[in-house]
Structures are given as C-alpha cells and as structure tokens.
Amino acid sequence: MSREGMEGLNPYVLKNNDGDTALHLAMKCRSAQCILSLVHAYPQACFLANNKGVSPLFIAIQEGLTAMVKSLLENSDSDGTDLQLEGRKDLVHVALKARNTDIIDVILKKYPSLENERDEEGMTCLSFGASIGFYKGVCNLLDRSTRGVYECNDDGSFPIHIAVQKCHMGVVFAILIRCPNSKHLLNRKGQNILHIASRSGKAAFFLSVLLERTSKVQLMEKQDIDGNTPLHLATISWRPRTIYLLLFHYKGKCMNTVNNDARQSTWLMFKKKITRRTDPPAGDKNKDYVNTLLVVAALVATVTFAAGFTIPGGFNSSEPNQGLPTLAGDRKLTYFMVFDILAMQSSIVTIATLIWAQLGDPALVHTSLNVALPSLFFALLCMPAAFYFGVFVVFARVKGLVIFLDVASAVFIFLMLFLLGPHVLLRIPGIPAAFGAYFVLFVLLVDDDHHEQASPAKISSKEASAAKSSSEEASAAKISVTTKKVLTRKSVSF
C-alpha cells in the first residue's frame, strides 16, 4: 500500500473540511493532556498544516505556550524535521510577534535553519523584529549572528532601515553597536538611514545624536538615485523639525546640492510655498470657521463688558467719595480698566468685521479675516492682562498668591504666542524679517512623526489653482524672503 494510503488509515492525520487534524483542535481547546497524548502517539502531527497553512506547532508559538512548544519539539524527530514542516515556516517571526525570547531559544536551538526563513512579505527575522520594535528579540538574534544585518528584504530594505522608519531607536542603536558600518547600507532607492529618517520625519533626536557621533559628510551629502540628499527629502515631505536639525549640522555647500531635476533644497522649499500664508477654509468649513470666531468674540465682549462694572475692591459708600472705586488711587486699577476696555472694543471690532464675512464672498472673507484674527488675538491677550491687574490690585500683599499669579500669567502668554500667534501673524501681509526667528521656534513644535500630517505636496490641483490670487502670491513672496533671510543667517553660522 502507498504512503498516502497508509496515512489515510492513520486517524492522527485525518483532516476536517478546514484541514484541521485532531491535534489542531486540541491546540485550539488548549487541552494539555489531550495534546501530549496525540503528540506521543504521532509526533509528526505537530508539523501538519491546515487549509490556512497553520500547523499545531505554529499555533503553540503564536499563543506563547513555551512549555507546549518545548514538548512538541522534544517529541519530534530531530533529523530534517524543519524540511517536513508543512505550510508557513516563519516560526521565528511568530515567536517575535508573540514577544517571547524563550520560544525563540527553543526553536533555534533545535532547528537553526529556521532563522533564514522569510515571512509572506519577504521580511527576514531580524527585519521583522525591527519592524515591531522587539528589542530583546532583536538582541537575541544579533547575539547569535550579525549576518542578518546585511541581508535585505524582498523590497530591498535592510533591518536598520525598517527600524529607523518605524522609529524604534533602541533597535537602531543595538544594530549600530554590533555593526557600525550598517549605517552606510543603501536600499533600492540608494537611500541610507539618514534619507529614511528625513523623509519619514521620525526620530529628530536620533538624527541629532547620529550626526554628532558619525561622519557627517558621508551620510549628509549622499544622494539617492533621484539625486536627493536628506535635506531634499525633508523639504519635499514638509518636515520642519527635521529640516531645522539638518540645517544646524549642514555645511553651507550642502545646501547648494542639486538633485537630478537640478533643484536645490531651498528652491523646493519656496517652490512648494512651505511658508505660504494659510488660506481660509472653503465651503461649509469656511462658514463654521467664521461662526466659531464670532462665538469667541461675543464671549470676550460679554465678559469684559461685565467686568467693567464689577470693579475690584468695590465702591465707596460714604461721603465725600461716595460711588467712586475704593482703590481709585491705585495705578494697577487703571491698568485693569485700560486692558478691559481694549479687550471689549477689540472684540466688538472683530464681531463687526466678521459680519462682512457672513456674506459669503471669498474676497470679503479673506479681507475680513485679515482684520478679525489680529483684533481677536489682541482681545484675547488684553483680557487675561486685565484679569492679572484686577487680582493683583486686590491681593497685592499676599506674596504667595502674587508669585503664583506671575508664573501662571507668564506660562499663559508663552502658550498664546506660540500656539495662536503664528496662525494670526501668517494672515498679515508683509511680515517683517524680524519675525523669522519666532517662526523657526514655532516650527520646532510641529510634530514630524504624525502620519496624517497635511503636506504641501498633497494639495490637490483644484485647491492649488483656486489659491492663486495676486495678493496671496505677493504675501507668500514676502514670507519666503523672511524665511530665506533666517536660513541664510543659519547657514553662515554653521
């Protein structure tokens, strides 16, 4: 009788419609006694795959059952078993995904050749461990052999490239410590780890550390197959924090490097109008934006109007100063009234201006916001200033409260300037060059690591054509000059 016929009579290899054997079902139920009985009866059953290519051994590794994996392997034949394994053979990948180094040790101790297997996406074991950021697993593989560092995946990338792209810095440094030259490895696009970090906008701190500890010229001046340097890629992908760090380390001549399209990185920055003034939202979003500003302005006007008649310290009730503020002679009360009046009047101006924006004319919306936003921003600064002096004039002798008030007010002003300030100032035509350093500091707060971050490169052609007006082009040119002056000063200092 043939082997197929003999197996057909073997109850331990019989499969159901899903291709599951009795051992598969026992593994899914986690019946330890039943599993051990089946394995002792027919050790090869743990290597049989179902219709999904999953074997019982695969399931045990996936579930992180170290003792069960060890038992299955100990009861199996030791000669050529790894070649008899059906279905998916990426068992080390599964153990890495389960984040279990004990299982990795058990598997590779008996079948070292499984370390060379690749998963369905063509990733090596080390690359897969780097992609999920399993530091202990990566170190386990590296301690066995560093050969995997120089084995590329089917897409042409190396483990260190995957780790940088996923921002797993612990894995990156683990690889660099054992294989320092791996930082020069190139993928199919001719890009090193600095190209990948600059393009993805990740690991800004890692960039600065790497550039301090390694040869800057070899990594920073390296061009990929398109002729792009890391600065080109950071500029194209709109990664402001990364651009700043690269400019901090770049030599002046590196900024003049051109790609295959004969474009400098600075030319790309201004061509894409990275510094361009933001346009008001279109359609219903524009209406919602204006309505939100109206609500804020109305709240500021209401609060400041009420505060004008609620004088700190109260009023005199006796002659000869009956009806006058009790603290009328204190200069801080005067400051309170001045800022309160300015906040109320500025909010009223904002409301009156936004009424024009409600007409729906894009030109009116644009012009109205140019006036309304600075006016509202000024009101939002004056209102807490009035509050500050109002509290100060009453509790001037309570030193602890005054100190807390000073610190809280300083933090508030900082947040207002760096969170709302750039949004407002970018709407003002003709920004002086002196504001360039201010915008550079704000740019450092931008999250380069956000995958869904809006990028100038993603602007649709329809939106781009609608945004081209003469006034906007003039403003963009002025802002570009401002930024160019800042970058020029930076390149000279480097």
C-alpha positions in Angstrom: 0.0 0.0 0.0 1.2 3.5 -0.8 2.2 6.1 1.8 -0.9 8.1 1.0 -3.0 5.1 1.6 -1.3 4.3 4.9 -1.8 7.9 6.1 -5.5 7.7 5.1 -5.8 4.9 7.6 -4.0 6.9 10.3 -6.5 8.8 12.5 -3.9 11.3 13.7 -3.5 12.8 10.2 -7.2 12.8 9.2 -8.4 16.4 8.5 -11.8 18.0 8.5 -13.1 20.5 5.9 -10.9 23.2 7.3 -7.8 21.0 7.1 -7.6 20.7 10.9 -6.3 17.5 12.4 -7.2 16.2 15.9 -4.1 18.0 17.2 -5.2 21.3 15.7 -8.5 21.0 17.5 -6.8 20.1 20.7 -4.4 23.0 20.4 -7.4 25.4 19.9 -9.0 24.0 23.0 -5.7 24.1 24.9 -6.3 20.6 26.3 -2.8 19.8 27.6 -3.4 16.1 28.4 -5.0 15.5 25.0 -2.2 17.4 23.2 0.5 15.3 24.9 -1.3 12.1 24.1 -1.6 12.9 20.4 2.0 14.0 20.2 3.3 10.9 21.8 1.1 8.8 19.6 2.2 10.5 16.4 5.0 13.2 16.8 4.8 14.3 13.1 1.2 15.6 13.6 2.5 18.9 15.0 4.0 19.7 11.6 0.9 19.2 9.5 -0.8 22.3 8.2 -4.4 23.1 7.7 -6.0 24.9 4.8 -4.6 28.2 6.1 -1.1 26.8 6.2 -1.1 26.8 10.0 0.4 23.8 11.9 -0.2 22.9 15.6 3.4 24.0 16.3 2.6 27.3 14.7 -0.5 27.8 17.0 1.5 27.0 20.1 4.2 29.5 19.2 1.5 32.1 18.3 -0.2 31.7 21.7 3.2 32.0 23.5 2.9 28.5 25.1 6.6 27.9 25.8 6.2 24.7 27.6 4.0 23.3 24.9 6.4 24.3 22.2 9.2 22.6 24.0 7.2 19.5 24.5 6.2 19.3 20.8 9.8 19.7 19.6 11.2 17.2 22.1 8.9 14.5 21.0 9.5 15.1 17.3 12.2 13.6 15.1 15.4 15.6 15.1 16.6 14.8 11.6 15.2 17.0 8.8 12.0 17.9 10.6 12.3 21.5 9.6 12.1 20.4 6.0 9.0 18.3 6.7 7.1 21.2 8.2 4.0 22.0 6.1 2.6 25.4 5.5 4.1 28.5 7.0 7.7 28.1 8.1 8.2 31.6 9.5 8.1 30.2 13.1 10.7 32.7 14.4 8.6 35.6 13.1 5.6 34.3 15.0 7.7 34.0 18.2 9.0 37.5 17.7 5.4 38.7 17.3 4.5 36.9 20.5 7.5 38.7 22.1 8.7 35.5 23.6 12.5 35.1 23.6 12.3 31.7 25.4 10.4 30.2 22.4 13.0 31.7 20.1 15.7 29.9 22.0 13.8 26.6 21.9 13.1 26.8 18.2 16.6 27.9 17.0 18.4 25.5 19.4 16.9 22.5 17.6 16.4 24.0 14.1 18.9 26.8 13.5 18.0 26.9 9.8 14.6 28.5 10.6 16.5 31.7 11.2 16.9 32.0 7.5 13.2 31.7 6.7 11.2 34.8 5.5 7.6 35.6 6.1 4.9 36.1 3.5 6.1 39.6 2.8 9.6 38.6 2.2 11.0 40.0 5.5 13.9 38.4 7.3 13.6 37.5 11.0 15.7 40.4 12.1 13.8 42.9 9.9 10.5 41.7 11.3 11.8 42.1 14.9 13.0 45.6 14.0 9.6 46.5 12.5 7.7 45.7 15.7 10.4 47.1 17.9 11.0 43.9 19.9 14.4 45.0 21.4 15.1 41.8 23.3 14.2 39.6 20.4 16.5 41.6 18.0 19.3 41.4 20.5 18.8 37.6 20.8 19.1 37.2 17.0 22.1 39.6 16.8 23.9 37.7 19.6 23.6 34.5 17.6 24.8 36.0 14.3 25.1 39.5 12.8 24.8 38.2 9.3 21.1 39.1 9.2 22.0 42.8 9.5 23.4 42.7 5.9 20.5 40.6 4.4 18.0 42.7 2.6 14.3 42.0 2.4 12.4 41.4 -0.8 11.7 45.2 -1.1 15.5 46.0 -0.9 15.5 47.4 2.6 17.7 46.3 5.5 16.7 45.7 9.1 18.3 49.1 10.2 16.1 50.9 7.6 13.0 49.3 8.9 13.9 50.3 12.5 14.6 53.9 11.5 11.3 54.1 9.6 9.3 52.8 12.5 11.3 55.0 14.9 12.5 52.1 17.1 15.7 53.8 18.3 16.6 51.1 20.8 16.8 48.6 17.9 18.7 51.0 15.7 21.4 51.5 18.4 21.6 47.8 19.1 22.4 47.2 15.4 24.8 50.1 15.2 26.7 49.0 18.3 27.3 45.5 16.8 27.6 46.6 13.2 28.7 50.2 12.9 29.1 50.1 9.1 25.4 49.2 8.7 24.6 52.9 8.7 26.0 53.1 5.2 23.7 50.4 3.8 21.5 51.6 0.9 18.1 50.4 -0.1 17.0 50.1 -3.7 16.4 53.8 -4.0 20.0 54.4 -2.9 19.0 55.9 0.4 20.8 55.4 3.7 19.2 55.7 7.2 19.5 59.5 7.2 17.5 59.7 4.0 14.8 57.5 5.5 14.6 59.4 8.8 14.4 62.7 6.9 11.7 61.5 4.6 9.5 60.0 7.3 10.1 62.9 9.7 10.8 60.5 12.6 13.5 60.4 15.2 14.5 64.0 15.1 16.5 63.5 18.4 18.1 60.4 16.9 19.2 62.5 13.9 21.0 65.0 16.1 22.8 62.2 18.1 23.8 60.3 15.0 25.1 63.4 13.3 27.2 64.2 16.3 28.8 60.8 16.6 29.3 59.8 13.0 30.9 61.1 9.8 28.5 63.9 8.8 29.7 64.3 5.2 29.3 60.6 4.2 25.7 60.5 5.3 24.5 64.0 4.7 26.0 64.6 1.3 24.9 61.2 0.0 22.4 61.4 -2.9 19.9 58.7 -3.8 19.1 57.6 -7.3 17.0 60.7 -7.8 19.8 62.9 -6.7 18.0 63.9 -3.4 20.0 64.5 -0.3 18.4 64.1 3.2 17.6 67.8 3.2 15.8 67.5 -0.2 13.6 64.7 1.2 12.8 66.5 4.4 11.8 69.6 2.4 9.7 67.7 0.0 7.9 65.8 2.8 7.4 69.0 4.8 9.3 68.0 8.0 10.1 71.4 9.6 11.8 70.0 12.8 14.0 67.7 10.7 14.9 70.5 8.4 16.0 72.6 11.3 18.2 69.9 12.7 19.7 69.1 9.3 20.4 72.8 8.7 22.0 73.0 12.2 24.5 70.4 11.2 24.8 71.0 7.4 27.7 72.9 5.9 26.8 75.8 3.6 27.9 74.0 0.5 25.5 71.1 1.2 22.5 73.5 0.8 23.6 74.1 -2.8 23.5 70.4 -3.8 21.1 69.9 -6.7 19.1 66.7 -7.4 18.5 65.1 -10.8 16.0 67.8 -11.6 18.7 70.5 -11.0 16.7 71.7 -7.9 18.3 72.8 -4.6 16.5 72.0 -1.3 15.9 75.7 -0.7 14.4 76.1 -4.1 12.0 73.2 -3.4 11.0 74.9 -0.1 10.0 78.2 -1.8 8.5 76.5 -4.8 6.2 74.4 -2.7 5.4 77.6 -0.7 6.0 75.9 2.6 6.0 79.3 4.2 2.8 80.4 2.4 0.1 82.1 4.3 -2.8 79.8 5.2 -6.0 80.2 3.1 -9.4 80.4 4.8 -11.3 77.0 4.7 -13.6 76.6 1.7 -17.4 76.0 1.6 -19.1 74.9 4.8 -15.8 74.7 6.7 -15.4 78.4 6.0 -18.8 79.2 7.5 -18.1 77.1 10.6 -14.7 78.8 11.0 -16.3 82.3 10.9 -19.1 81.2 13.3 -16.5 79.9 15.8 -14.7 83.2 15.7 -18.0 85.0 16.2 -18.8 83.0 19.3 -15.4 83.6 20.8 -15.5 87.3 20.1 -19.0 87.5 21.6 -17.9 85.7 24.8 -14.9 88.1 25.2 -17.2 91.1 24.7 -19.7 89.9 27.2 -17.1 89.0 29.9 -15.2 92.3 29.5 -18.4 94.4 29.5 -19.5 92.8 32.8 -16.0 93.2 34.3 -16.1 97.0 33.5 -18.9 97.4 36.1 -17.5 94.9 38.6 -14.6 97.0 39.9 -12.1 95.1 42.0 -12.3 96.4 45.6 -15.8 97.7 45.3 -17.1 101.3 45.7 -17.1 103.8 48.4 -20.5 104.1 50.3 -19.7 107.2 52.3 -19.0 110.8 51.5 -17.1 112.6 50.1 -16.1 109.8 47.6 -19.4 108.0 47.5 -19.9 105.9 44.4 -16.2 106.1 43.4 -13.9 102.9 43.4 -12.3 102.2 46.7 -8.9 101.7 45.0 -9.3 104.6 42.6 -5.8 105.9 43.5 -4.0 102.6 42.7 -2.3 102.7 39.3 -2.9 98.9 38.9 -6.7 99.5 38.9 -6.1 102.0 36.0 -4.3 99.2 34.1 -7.1 96.9 34.8 -9.6 99.3 33.2 -7.4 100.1 30.2 -6.9 96.4 29.3 -10.6 95.6 29.9 -11.7 98.5 27.6 -9.2 97.4 24.9 -10.3 93.8 25.1 -14.0 94.7 24.8 -13.5 97.2 22.0 -11.3 94.8 20.0 -13.9 92.0 20.3 -16.6 94.4 19.1 -14.4 95.2 16.1 -14.0 91.5 15.5 -17.7 90.9 15.5 -18.4 93.8 13.2 -15.7 92.6 10.8 -16.9 89.0 10.7 -20.4 90.2 9.8 -19.0 91.0 6.4 -17.5 87.5 6.2 -21.0 86.1 6.6 -21.9 87.4 3.1 -20.0 84.5 1.6 -17.9 86.5 -0.9 -14.4 84.8 -0.9 -12.7 88.2 -1.3 -14.7 89.6 1.7 -13.9 86.5 3.8 -10.2 86.8 3.1 -10.1 90.6 3.9 -12.4 90.3 6.9 -10.2 87.5 8.5 -7.1 89.7 7.9 -8.7 92.2 10.3 -10.7 90.0 12.6 -8.0 87.5 13.6 -5.4 90.1 14.7 -8.2 92.0 16.5 -9.4 88.9 18.3 -5.9 87.8 19.2 -5.3 91.2 20.7 -8.5 91.0 22.7 -7.5 87.5 24.0 -4.3 89.0 25.2 -5.8 92.0 26.8 -8.5 90.1 28.7 -6.1 88.0 30.8 -3.9 91.1 31.3 -7.0 92.9 32.8 -7.6 89.8 35.0 -4.0 89.9 36.1 -4.1 93.5 37.3 -7.6 93.0 38.8 -6.3 90.2 41.0 -3.0 91.9 41.7 -4.7 95.2 42.9 -6.7 93.2 45.5 -4.2 90.7 46.7 -1.0 92.7 46.3 0.0 92.0 49.9 -0.4 88.2 49.6 3.1 87.4 48.3 2.5 83.7 47.7 -0.6 84.3 45.5 1.2 87.1 43.6 4.1 84.8 42.8 1.7 82.1 41.6 -0.2 84.7 39.5 3.1 85.9 37.9 4.2 82.4 36.9 0.7 81.3 35.6 0.4 84.5 33.5 3.9 84.1 32.0 3.1 80.5 31.0 -0.2 81.7 29.5 1.5 84.4 27.4 4.0 81.9 26.2 1.3 79.4 25.1 -0.7 82.2 23.4 2.3 83.5 21.5 3.5 80.1 20.3 0.1 78.4 19.7 -2.2 81.0 18.3 0.4 83.7 17.4 1.7 82.1 14.1 -1.8 81.4 12.9 -2.7 85.0 13.2 0.6 86.6 12.0 0.6 84.5 8.9 -2.5 86.3 7.8 -0.9 89.7 8.0 0.6 90.8 4.7 4.2 91.9 4.7 5.7 90.2 7.8 9.0 91.8 8.8 12.1 89.7 8.7 12.5 90.1 12.4 9.7 87.6 12.9 11.7 84.9 11.1 13.4 83.6 14.3 10.0 83.5 16.0 8.6 81.3 13.3 11.6 79.0 13.4 11.0 78.4 17.1 7.3 77.7 16.4 8.2 75.2 13.6 10.2 73.1 16.2 6.9 72.4 17.9 5.4 70.8 14.8 5.0 67.0 15.1 7.0 65.5 12.2 6.1 62.0 13.2 2.4 62.3 12.5 1.5 60.1 9.5 -1.6 62.1 8.6 0.1 65.5 8.8 -1.0 67.7 6.0 1.7 68.3 3.4 2.0 70.9 0.7 2.8 68.0 -1.7 -0.7 66.6 -1.1 -2.6 69.7 -2.1 -4.9 68.9 -5.0 -4.6 70.6 -8.3 -8.1 72.2 -7.8 -7.2 73.7 -4.5 -3.9 74.9 -5.8 -5.5 76.7 -8.7 -8.2 78.2 -6.5 -5.5 79.5 -4.2 -3.6 81.6 -6.8 -4.5 85.2 -6.4 -2.2 88.2 -6.8 -2.5 89.3 -3.2 -1.6 85.8 -1.9 1.4 85.5 -4.2 2.7 88.8 -3.0 2.3 87.8 0.6 3.9 84.4 0.0 6.8 86.1 -1.6 7.3 88.4 1.4 7.1 85.5 3.8 9.5 83.5 1.7 12.0 86.3 1.8 11.6 86.4 5.6 12.4 82.7 5.9 15.2 82.9 3.4 16.9 85.6 5.5 16.7 83.3 8.5 18.1 80.3 6.7 20.9 82.4 5.2 21.9 83.5 8.7 21.8 79.9 9.9 24.0 78.7 7.0 26.6 81.4 7.8 26.7 80.5 11.4 27.2 76.8 10.6 
